[in-house]
Amino acid sequence: MNQKEFESVINLPANIRYEYFIKKVVDSEEVWGLYENGWSVTEDDEGNKLLPFWPKKEFAEYCATDGWEIYSSKSMDLYEFIDEFLPNLKKRVLNLQYS
C-alpha cells in the first residue's frame, strides 16, 4: 500500500471506510489487530467496549498510539476470525452478561 492510498482511506467517511474494510479483508482473507497478551480494546462515548480490527497492517500500526504503543500488529486468517474468534467472543460476552 502506498502513502497516497493510506492517506485517502483514513480521510474517507466512516461508511466508506467500512466498505473498504470489507472489500480488502475479503480480498486478502485476513484481518489485522493490535495484540499484546490479548487484543486491544477501546470504548465508545457511551462506554460500550469495542474491539478494533483493520484491513491492513499499516492501519493497525498507525493506531498503535495513546496507550497502545506496547501492542504489535497481528493478522488473523479471515476464516479463523469468522469460524472461531467471533463465536468464542460472543460466548464470552454472553457469559459475562449472565454471570
A tleap script that builds the chain and sets N, CA, C and O, in Angstrom:
source leaprc.protein.ff14SB
mol = sequence {
  NMET ASN GLN LYS GLU PHE GLU SER VAL ILE
  ASN LEU PRO ALA ASN ILE ARG TYR GLU TYR
  PHE ILE LYS LYS VAL VAL ASP SER GLU GLU
  VAL TRP GLY LEU TYR GLU ASN GLY TRP SER
  VAL THR GLU ASP ASP GLU GLY ASN LYS LEU
  LEU PRO PHE TRP PRO LYS LYS GLU PHE ALA
  GLU TYR CYS ALA THR ASP GLY TRP GLU ILE
  TYR SER SER LYS SER MET ASP LEU TYR GLU
  PHE ILE ASP GLU PHE LEU PRO ASN LEU LYS
  LYS ARG VAL LEU ASN LEU GLN TYR CSER
}
set mol.1.N position { 0.847 -1.166 0.000 }
set mol.1.CA position { 0.000 0.000 0.000 }
set mol.1.C position { 0.897 1.234 0.000 }
set mol.1.O position { 1.847 1.325 0.777 }
set mol.2.N position { 0.589 2.162 -0.864 }
set mol.2.CA position { 1.386 3.381 -0.900 }
set mol.2.C position { 0.788 4.440 0.029 }
set mol.2.O position { -0.351 4.318 0.479 }
set mol.3.N position { 1.569 5.467 0.302 }
set mol.3.CA position { 1.174 6.516 1.244 }
set mol.3.C position { -0.076 7.253 0.770 }
set mol.3.O position { -0.922 7.622 1.584 }
set mol.4.N position { -0.197 7.465 -0.523 }
set mol.4.CA position { -1.359 8.185 -1.064 }
set mol.4.C position { -2.650 7.413 -0.799 }
set mol.4.O position { -3.649 8.002 -0.387 }
set mol.5.N position { -2.635 6.090 -1.034 }
set mol.5.CA position { -3.816 5.277 -0.750 }
set mol.5.C position { -4.130 5.305 0.742 }
set mol.5.O position { -5.285 5.470 1.133 }
set mol.6.N position { -3.111 5.144 1.568 }
set mol.6.CA position { -3.303 5.149 3.017 }
set mol.6.C position { -3.981 6.439 3.470 }
set mol.6.O position { -4.980 6.396 4.189 }
set mol.7.N position { -3.446 7.578 3.055 }
set mol.7.CA position { -3.994 8.865 3.463 }
set mol.7.C position { -5.406 9.083 2.940 }
set mol.7.O position { -6.250 9.644 3.638 }
set mol.8.N position { -5.664 8.647 1.724 }
set mol.8.CA position { -7.015 8.837 1.187 }
set mol.8.C position { -8.030 7.992 1.955 }
set mol.8.O position { -9.159 8.434 2.169 }
set mol.9.N position { -7.646 6.787 2.371 }
set mol.9.CA position { -8.561 5.912 3.101 }
set mol.9.C position { -8.852 6.462 4.489 }
set mol.9.O position { -10.011 6.464 4.905 }
set mol.10.N position { -7.858 6.922 5.212 }
set mol.10.CA position { -8.116 7.403 6.574 }
set mol.10.C position { -8.949 8.682 6.580 }
set mol.10.O position { -9.514 9.046 7.612 }
set mol.11.N position { -9.030 9.362 5.448 }
set mol.11.CA position { -9.830 10.579 5.358 }
set mol.11.C position { -11.230 10.345 4.800 }
set mol.11.O position { -11.993 11.296 4.633 }
set mol.12.N position { -11.574 9.104 4.512 }
set mol.12.CA position { -12.908 8.796 3.999 }
set mol.12.C position { -13.941 8.831 5.123 }
set mol.12.O position { -13.591 8.659 6.290 }
set mol.13.N position { -15.208 9.053 4.780 }
set mol.13.CA position { -16.267 8.941 5.793 }
set mol.13.C position { -16.334 7.510 6.320 }
set mol.13.O position { -15.938 6.568 5.633 }
set mol.14.N position { -16.836 7.356 7.542 }
set mol.14.CA position { -16.850 6.050 8.217 }
set mol.14.C position { -17.525 4.964 7.383 }
set mol.14.O position { -17.012 3.847 7.317 }
set mol.15.N position { -18.650 5.253 6.750 }
set mol.15.CA position { -19.354 4.219 5.989 }
set mol.15.C position { -18.543 3.751 4.781 }
set mol.15.O position { -18.610 2.578 4.413 }
set mol.16.N position { -17.790 4.637 4.169 }
set mol.16.CA position { -16.949 4.260 3.024 }
set mol.16.C position { -15.718 3.488 3.506 }
set mol.16.O position { -15.278 2.548 2.844 }
set mol.17.N position { -15.160 3.880 4.658 }
set mol.17.CA position { -14.047 3.109 5.242 }
set mol.17.C position { -14.498 1.700 5.568 }
set mol.17.O position { -13.739 0.747 5.384 }
set mol.18.N position { -15.717 1.555 6.048 }
set mol.18.CA position { -16.259 0.228 6.351 }
set mol.18.C position { -16.341 -0.621 5.077 }
set mol.18.O position { -15.961 -1.792 5.086 }
set mol.19.N position { -16.829 -0.042 4.000 }
set mol.19.CA position { -16.880 -0.762 2.718 }
set mol.19.C position { -15.479 -1.165 2.277 }
set mol.19.O position { -15.275 -2.281 1.799 }
set mol.20.N position { -14.521 -0.271 2.434 }
set mol.20.CA position { -13.125 -0.558 2.102 }
set mol.20.C position { -12.623 -1.727 2.945 }
set mol.20.O position { -11.981 -2.644 2.432 }
set mol.21.N position { -12.923 -1.684 4.252 }
set mol.21.CA position { -12.524 -2.757 5.162 }
set mol.21.C position { -13.047 -4.103 4.664 }
set mol.21.O position { -12.279 -5.056 4.533 }
set mol.22.N position { -14.337 -4.186 4.387 }
set mol.22.CA position { -14.942 -5.444 3.941 }
set mol.22.C position { -14.288 -5.928 2.654 }
set mol.22.O position { -13.918 -7.097 2.542 }
set mol.23.N position { -14.146 -5.037 1.688 }
set mol.23.CA position { -13.562 -5.422 0.390 }
set mol.23.C position { -12.129 -5.933 0.548 }
set mol.23.O position { -11.777 -6.967 -0.021 }
set mol.24.N position { -11.309 -5.226 1.307 }
set mol.24.CA position { -9.899 -5.612 1.469 }
set mol.24.C position { -9.750 -6.897 2.280 }
set mol.24.O position { -8.898 -7.731 1.972 }
set mol.25.N position { -10.570 -7.057 3.307 }
set mol.25.CA position { -10.497 -8.270 4.127 }
set mol.25.C position { -10.901 -9.490 3.293 }
set mol.25.O position { -10.275 -10.546 3.392 }
set mol.26.N position { -11.926 -9.347 2.488 }
set mol.26.CA position { -12.350 -10.454 1.622 }
set mol.26.C position { -11.256 -10.777 0.606 }
set mol.26.O position { -10.971 -11.946 0.349 }
set mol.27.N position { -10.646 -9.745 0.032 }
set mol.27.CA position { -9.583 -9.963 -0.957 }
set mol.27.C position { -8.354 -10.643 -0.352 }
set mol.27.O position { -7.793 -11.566 -0.944 }
set mol.28.N position { -7.941 -10.181 0.830 }
set mol.28.CA position { -6.705 -10.702 1.439 }
set mol.28.C position { -6.948 -11.922 2.319 }
set mol.28.O position { -6.014 -12.657 2.639 }
set mol.29.N position { -8.203 -12.138 2.709 }
set mol.29.CA position { -8.593 -13.234 3.601 }
set mol.29.C position { -7.880 -13.169 4.949 }
set mol.29.O position { -7.522 -14.194 5.529 }
set mol.30.N position { -7.679 -11.921 5.444 }
set mol.30.CA position { -7.109 -11.738 6.776 }
set mol.30.C position { -7.574 -10.410 7.354 }
set mol.30.O position { -7.893 -9.473 6.622 }
set mol.31.N position { -7.606 -10.348 8.677 }
set mol.31.CA position { -7.867 -9.102 9.398 }
set mol.31.C position { -6.652 -8.809 10.258 }
set mol.31.O position { -5.883 -9.707 10.600 }
set mol.32.N position { -6.490 -7.544 10.600 }
set mol.32.CA position { -5.352 -7.118 11.407 }
set mol.32.C position { -5.841 -6.465 12.682 }
set mol.32.O position { -6.810 -5.705 12.675 }
set mol.33.N position { -5.166 -6.767 13.771 }
set mol.33.CA position { -5.464 -6.141 15.049 }
set mol.33.C position { -4.179 -5.784 15.754 }
set mol.33.O position { -3.082 -5.984 15.232 }
set mol.34.N position { -4.334 -5.251 16.950 }
set mol.34.CA position { -3.186 -4.956 17.817 }
set mol.34.C position { -3.246 -5.931 18.978 }
set mol.34.O position { -4.283 -6.082 19.624 }
set mol.35.N position { -2.118 -6.594 19.238 }
set mol.35.CA position { -2.094 -7.681 20.216 }
set mol.35.C position { -0.903 -7.550 21.150 }
set mol.35.O position { 0.216 -7.274 20.717 }
set mol.36.N position { -1.159 -7.753 22.448 }
set mol.36.CA position { -0.115 -7.851 23.475 }
set mol.36.C position { -0.749 -8.550 24.675 }
set mol.36.O position { -1.390 -7.911 25.508 }
set mol.37.N position { -0.566 -9.849 24.753 }
set mol.37.CA position { -1.228 -10.643 25.800 }
set mol.37.C position { -2.745 -10.458 25.758 }
set mol.37.O position { -3.409 -10.506 26.794 }
set mol.38.N position { -3.276 -10.252 24.593 }
set mol.38.CA position { -4.698 -10.015 24.365 }
set mol.38.C position { -4.858 -8.917 23.334 }
set mol.38.O position { -3.940 -8.134 23.093 }
set mol.39.N position { -6.020 -8.868 22.735 }
set mol.39.CA position { -6.305 -7.877 21.702 }
set mol.39.C position { -6.596 -6.525 22.335 }
set mol.39.O position { -7.138 -6.446 23.438 }
set mol.40.N position { -6.231 -5.463 21.626 }
set mol.40.CA position { -6.513 -4.109 22.100 }
set mol.40.C position { -8.027 -3.890 22.147 }
set mol.40.O position { -8.770 -4.376 21.294 }
set mol.41.N position { -8.455 -3.155 23.153 }
set mol.41.CA position { -9.868 -2.852 23.350 }
set mol.41.C position { -9.998 -1.368 23.642 }
set mol.41.O position { -9.133 -0.772 24.283 }
set mol.42.N position { -11.073 -0.781 23.171 }
set mol.42.CA position { -11.375 0.619 23.462 }
set mol.42.C position { -12.858 0.709 23.786 }
set mol.42.O position { -13.526 -0.315 23.924 }
set mol.43.N position { -13.370 1.908 23.909 }
set mol.43.CA position { -14.806 2.049 24.135 }
set mol.43.C position { -15.318 3.317 23.466 }
set mol.43.O position { -14.566 4.257 23.210 }
set mol.44.N position { -16.616 3.315 23.193 }
set mol.44.CA position { -17.238 4.486 22.576 }
set mol.44.C position { -17.674 5.478 23.646 }
set mol.44.O position { -17.408 5.281 24.832 }
set mol.45.N position { -18.336 6.532 23.227 }
set mol.45.CA position { -18.743 7.594 24.151 }
set mol.45.C position { -19.737 7.133 25.211 }
set mol.45.O position { -19.854 7.755 26.267 }
set mol.46.N position { -20.455 6.040 24.931 }
set mol.46.CA position { -21.414 5.506 25.902 }
set mol.46.C position { -20.819 4.435 26.809 }
set mol.46.O position { -21.517 3.880 27.658 }
set mol.47.N position { -19.533 4.143 26.631 }
set mol.47.CA position { -18.876 3.147 27.470 }
set mol.47.C position { -18.954 1.731 26.943 }
set mol.47.O position { -18.543 0.797 27.632 }
set mol.48.N position { -19.477 1.543 25.725 }
set mol.48.CA position { -19.526 0.210 25.111 }
set mol.48.C position { -18.127 -0.203 24.685 }
set mol.48.O position { -17.407 0.581 24.066 }
set mol.49.N position { -17.742 -1.419 25.009 }
set mol.49.CA position { -16.418 -1.932 24.634 }
set mol.49.C position { -16.369 -2.180 23.129 }
set mol.49.O position { -17.327 -2.672 22.533 }
set mol.50.N position { -15.249 -1.834 22.538 }
set mol.50.CA position { -15.022 -2.013 21.107 }
set mol.50.C position { -13.721 -2.761 20.895 }
set mol.50.O position { -12.728 -2.489 21.569 }
set mol.51.N position { -13.722 -3.689 19.974 }
set mol.51.CA position { -12.554 -4.486 19.645 }
set mol.51.C position { -12.176 -4.166 18.199 }
set mol.51.O position { -12.744 -4.749 17.276 }
set mol.52.N position { -11.232 -3.255 17.986 }
set mol.52.CA position { -10.947 -2.793 16.629 }
set mol.52.C position { -10.107 -3.780 15.814 }
set mol.52.O position { -9.169 -4.403 16.313 }
set mol.53.N position { -10.484 -3.890 14.548 }
set mol.53.CA position { -9.712 -4.642 13.563 }
set mol.53.C position { -9.606 -3.805 12.308 }
set mol.53.O position { -10.459 -2.958 12.041 }
set mol.54.N position { -8.560 -4.042 11.540 }
set mol.54.CA position { -8.273 -3.265 10.347 }
set mol.54.C position { -8.026 -4.204 9.170 }
set mol.54.O position { -7.759 -5.390 9.359 }
set mol.55.N position { -8.119 -3.658 7.940 }
set mol.55.CA position { -7.940 -4.497 6.754 }
set mol.55.C position { -6.484 -4.712 6.362 }
set mol.55.O position { -6.173 -5.618 5.589 }
set mol.56.N position { -5.592 -3.882 6.893 }
set mol.56.CA position { -4.176 -3.971 6.534 }
set mol.56.C position { -3.306 -3.611 7.740 }
set mol.56.O position { -3.709 -2.867 8.634 }
set mol.57.N position { -2.124 -4.161 7.722 }
set mol.57.CA position { -1.155 -3.944 8.793 }
set mol.57.C position { -0.883 -2.463 9.033 }
set mol.57.O position { -0.774 -2.026 10.179 }
set mol.58.N position { -0.775 -1.693 7.956 }
set mol.58.CA position { -0.435 -0.275 8.076 }
set mol.58.C position { -1.455 0.493 8.923 }
set mol.58.O position { -1.083 1.386 9.684 }
set mol.59.N position { -2.723 0.150 8.794 }
set mol.59.CA position { -3.755 0.844 9.570 }
set mol.59.C position { -3.664 0.481 11.049 }
set mol.59.O position { -3.816 1.340 11.917 }
set mol.60.N position { -3.415 -0.788 11.326 }
set mol.60.CA position { -3.262 -1.208 12.725 }
set mol.60.C position { -2.068 -0.496 13.355 }
set mol.60.O position { -2.174 0.036 14.460 }
set mol.61.N position { -0.954 -0.485 12.668 }
set mol.61.CA position { 0.249 0.154 13.206 }
set mol.61.C position { 0.069 1.654 13.378 }
set mol.61.O position { 0.616 2.236 14.315 }
set mol.62.N position { -0.677 2.280 12.505 }
set mol.62.CA position { -0.969 3.710 12.606 }
set mol.62.C position { -1.717 4.017 13.906 }
set mol.62.O position { -1.549 5.089 14.486 }
set mol.63.N position { -2.530 3.085 14.350 }
set mol.63.CA position { -3.349 3.290 15.555 }
set mol.63.C position { -2.651 2.856 16.844 }
set mol.63.O position { -3.230 2.978 17.923 }
set mol.64.N position { -1.437 2.359 16.754 }
set mol.64.CA position { -0.702 1.912 17.942 }
set mol.64.C position { -0.083 3.118 18.665 }
set mol.64.O position { 1.137 3.257 18.757 }
set mol.65.N position { -0.974 3.984 19.173 }
set mol.65.CA position { -0.567 5.186 19.904 }
set mol.65.C position { -1.482 5.336 21.122 }
set mol.65.O position { -2.387 4.530 21.331 }
set mol.66.N position { -1.240 6.356 21.905 }
set mol.66.CA position { -2.113 6.703 23.040 }
set mol.66.C position { -2.433 5.512 23.934 }
set mol.66.O position { -3.599 5.191 24.164 }
set mol.67.N position { -1.400 4.868 24.430 }
set mol.67.CA position { -1.573 3.719 25.316 }
set mol.67.C position { -1.479 2.376 24.615 }
set mol.67.O position { -1.375 1.340 25.272 }
set mol.68.N position { -1.515 2.380 23.325 }
set mol.68.CA position { -1.408 1.126 22.572 }
set mol.68.C position { -0.006 0.919 21.994 }
set mol.68.O position { 0.190 0.048 21.146 }
set mol.69.N position { 0.955 1.700 22.438 }
set mol.69.CA position { 2.324 1.559 21.914 }
set mol.69.C position { 2.919 0.192 22.209 }
set mol.69.O position { 3.787 -0.279 21.473 }
set mol.70.N position { 2.463 -0.448 23.276 }
set mol.70.CA position { 3.012 -1.761 23.634 }
set mol.70.C position { 2.474 -2.876 22.734 }
set mol.70.O position { 3.027 -3.976 22.708 }
set mol.71.N position { 1.402 -2.593 22.000 }
set mol.71.CA position { 0.798 -3.598 21.127 }
set mol.71.C position { 1.556 -3.706 19.814 }
set mol.71.O position { 2.144 -2.738 19.330 }
set mol.72.N position { 1.526 -4.910 19.251 }
set mol.72.CA position { 2.109 -5.165 17.937 }
set mol.72.C position { 0.996 -5.564 16.987 }
set mol.72.O position { 0.000 -6.166 17.388 }
set mol.73.N position { 1.180 -5.219 15.721 }
set mol.73.CA position { 0.185 -5.620 14.729 }
set mol.73.C position { 0.243 -7.135 14.551 }
set mol.73.O position { 1.317 -7.736 14.531 }
set mol.74.N position { -0.919 -7.724 14.424 }
set mol.74.CA position { -1.010 -9.178 14.279 }
set mol.74.C position { -2.177 -9.488 13.347 }
set mol.74.O position { -3.254 -8.904 13.465 }
set mol.75.N position { -1.949 -10.410 12.424 }
set mol.75.CA position { -3.018 -10.784 11.493 }
set mol.75.C position { -3.705 -12.060 11.968 }
set mol.75.O position { -3.159 -12.857 12.731 }
set mol.76.N position { -4.921 -12.208 11.481 }
set mol.76.CA position { -5.687 -13.423 11.745 }
set mol.76.C position { -6.362 -13.818 10.430 }
set mol.76.O position { -6.933 -12.980 9.732 }
set mol.77.N position { -6.286 -15.080 10.116 }
set mol.77.CA position { -6.946 -15.610 8.939 }
set mol.77.C position { -8.438 -15.305 9.012 }
set mol.77.O position { -9.048 -15.466 10.069 }
set mol.78.N position { -9.026 -14.872 7.918 }
set mol.78.CA position { -10.438 -14.498 7.891 }
set mol.78.C position { -11.347 -15.634 8.340 }
set mol.78.O position { -12.326 -15.408 9.051 }
set mol.79.N position { -11.025 -16.855 7.925 }
set mol.79.CA position { -11.886 -17.988 8.270 }
set mol.79.C position { -11.762 -18.341 9.754 }
set mol.79.O position { -12.744 -18.745 10.377 }
set mol.80.N position { -10.587 -18.196 10.312 }
set mol.80.CA position { -10.412 -18.378 11.753 }
set mol.80.C position { -11.190 -17.291 12.499 }
set mol.80.O position { -11.835 -17.565 13.512 }
set mol.81.N position { -11.123 -16.068 11.995 }
set mol.81.CA position { -11.832 -14.950 12.595 }
set mol.81.C position { -13.344 -15.206 12.620 }
set mol.81.O position { -13.997 -15.002 13.643 }
set mol.82.N position { -13.886 -15.649 11.496 }
set mol.82.CA position { -15.335 -15.878 11.382 }
set mol.82.C position { -15.769 -17.141 12.112 }
set mol.82.O position { -16.763 -17.129 12.838 }
set mol.83.N position { -15.034 -18.226 11.925 }
set mol.83.CA position { -15.472 -19.532 12.430 }
set mol.83.C position { -15.116 -19.790 13.893 }
set mol.83.O position { -15.792 -20.570 14.564 }
set mol.84.N position { -14.070 -19.147 14.390 }
set mol.84.CA position { -13.621 -19.422 15.757 }
set mol.84.C position { -13.646 -18.182 16.656 }
set mol.84.O position { -14.259 -18.187 17.723 }
set mol.85.N position { -12.974 -17.129 16.210 }
set mol.85.CA position { -12.813 -15.961 17.066 }
set mol.85.C position { -14.155 -15.315 17.414 }
set mol.85.O position { -14.456 -15.117 18.592 }
set mol.86.N position { -14.953 -14.989 16.416 }
set mol.86.CA position { -16.227 -14.307 16.681 }
set mol.86.C position { -17.196 -15.150 17.506 }
set mol.86.O position { -17.795 -14.615 18.439 }
set mol.87.N position { -17.384 -16.453 17.210 }
set mol.87.CA position { -18.263 -17.245 18.075 }
set mol.87.C position { -17.753 -17.340 19.514 }
set mol.87.O position { -18.551 -17.285 20.450 }
set mol.88.N position { -16.442 -17.481 19.706 }
set mol.88.CA position { -15.885 -17.525 21.061 }
set mol.88.C position { -16.061 -16.194 21.777 }
set mol.88.O position { -16.341 -16.162 22.975 }
set mol.89.N position { -15.900 -15.104 21.052 }
set mol.89.CA position { -16.111 -13.783 21.630 }
set mol.89.C position { -17.571 -13.626 22.062 }
set mol.89.O position { -17.848 -13.117 23.148 }
set mol.90.N position { -18.482 -14.054 21.229 }
set mol.90.CA position { -19.905 -13.974 21.559 }
set mol.90.C position { -20.219 -14.779 22.823 }
set mol.90.O position { -20.962 -14.312 23.686 }
set mol.91.N position { -19.657 -15.981 22.932 }
set mol.91.CA position { -19.875 -16.805 24.131 }
set mol.91.C position { -19.341 -16.109 25.378 }
set mol.91.O position { -20.001 -16.111 26.418 }
set mol.92.N position { -18.158 -15.517 25.284 }
set mol.92.CA position { -17.561 -14.832 26.423 }
set mol.92.C position { -18.402 -13.639 26.850 }
set mol.92.O position { -18.593 -13.409 28.044 }
set mol.93.N position { -18.901 -12.888 25.893 }
set mol.93.CA position { -19.726 -11.713 26.206 }
set mol.93.C position { -21.024 -12.158 26.855 }
set mol.93.O position { -21.452 -11.568 27.847 }
set mol.94.N position { -21.657 -13.189 26.314 }
set mol.94.CA position { -22.903 -13.680 26.898 }
set mol.94.C position { -22.675 -14.217 28.299 }
set mol.94.O position { -23.499 -13.992 29.185 }
set mol.95.N position { -21.582 -14.918 28.517 }
set mol.95.CA position { -21.271 -15.419 29.855 }
set mol.95.C position { -21.066 -14.292 30.852 }
set mol.95.O position { -21.484 -14.399 32.005 }
set mol.96.N position { -20.421 -13.202 30.412 }
set mol.96.CA position { -20.219 -12.052 31.302 }
set mol.96.C position { -21.553 -11.381 31.641 }
set mol.96.O position { -21.764 -10.939 32.771 }
set mol.97.N position { -22.441 -11.309 30.662 }
set mol.97.CA position { -23.726 -10.645 30.877 }
set mol.97.C position { -24.614 -11.415 31.836 }
set mol.97.O position { -25.402 -10.821 32.572 }
set mol.98.N position { -24.493 -12.719 31.831 }
set mol.98.CA position { -25.409 -13.548 32.630 }
set mol.98.C position { -24.750 -14.198 33.837 }
set mol.98.O position { -25.321 -15.106 34.441 }
set mol.99.N position { -23.552 -13.744 34.194 }
set mol.99.CA position { -22.903 -14.332 35.365 }
set mol.99.C position { -22.989 -13.420 36.570 }
set mol.99.O position { -22.492 -13.766 37.641 }
savepdb mol mol.pdb
quit
